[in-house]
Amino acid sequence: MEARATAKYVRVSSRKAKLVADEIRGKKVGEALAILQLTPNKAARVIEKVVLSAYANAENNHNLDTDTLYIDQIYANQGPTLKRYKAGPQGRAFPIRKRTSHITAVLKEQE
């Protein structure tokens, strides 16, 4: 049995979110949340919310034992990119890509 949660269209680059996700993959939920709280990164705040949501789903929807939960899968896929332009010298326009990501966390019980 597993519990999952997803945050879509998060305004953080998937490349930066993957660095944080790699740090907590396979760890127990309590240990992962402690790591996320001490990580000075915007992606860490978002991933913390996703993990807490999956934890609440496990507790309320799936009646899993919350003491034995660990992060089985966590991944950050690339979402759509917002394309904006910044004025440059001599009437030129420079593109700005505001990247988004979809972050998913899957929790499972240890046997």
N, C-alpha and C positions, 0 to 999 in steps of 0.2 A: 504494500500500500504506500502511496506517495501523496504528498501535498505540494502544489505548485502555486506560484504567483508571478504575474508579469506586469511590468511597467512599460508602456509603449510611448513612443515619440518623446523620449526624455532628451532635453537639450544638453547632452554631453556626448563627446565623441566616443564611438564604440571602441576605438583603439585605447583610449584612456580608461574606459570602464573595464576592459578585459584585463588590464594590469592589476586592478583591485580585485576582480573576480578570481583571478588565479591564486591570490593570496589566501583565500578562504575556502577554496574547493576541497571537499573531503573532511573538513573540520566539524566538530560538534557545534551546535547552534550558539551556545553560550560563549564559547571561545571565539567563534567567528564575529559575533556582535562586539566583543571586547576589542578585537583587532580593528573592526570598522570604525569604532568610536575614536580610536587613537590615530587613525589614518587621516592626514590633513589633505583631503582631496574632495572635490565636489562629487565625483562619482561614488565615493564611499558613503555619502549621505543618502544618495538615491538607492544604492544597493542595500543599505541598512533597512530602508523602508520596505523594500521588496522581500527581504529575508523575514522581517517581522510580520509581513502580511502572509507569507507562506506558513510561518509558525502558527499564526492565528487560524489559518485555514485547516492546518493539521489538527489543532486542538478542538475547534468548534465544528467543522464539517466532516472530518474523517475519524474523529475520536482516537487519534494516535497517542501513544505514550510520549509526552513532551520531553521526558528526561533522556530518552535514547535517540532523539532526532539528530541527524547530521546532514550536511549539505552534500547531496549526491551529485547534482548537476547545477552549474550556474554559468550562464553565458550571456554575452552582450552582442547582439547582432546589429548590423548597420540599418538604420531607418532612413527615411527620405532626407535629402539635404535641402535646406533653405538657401536659395541663391540670392545674394544681395550684391550691390555694387557700391563702391566708394569712389568719390571724385578724385581724379589724379591731375597732375599738371597738364597744361595745354589742352584741356577739354577731354582728356582720356578718362576711361572708367576702369577701375581695378576690381575684379570679382572677389567677393568674400563668400566663403562656403560655411554656413552654420550647420554643422552636422548633428544628427539625432541618432538615437539608438533605442533598441527594444531589449530590455533586460529581463531575464527569466531565471527564477530560482526553483529548484526541485529538492524537497526534503524527504528523507526516508528514515525508517526506524532501523536501528542496528539490531541484528539478531543475537 
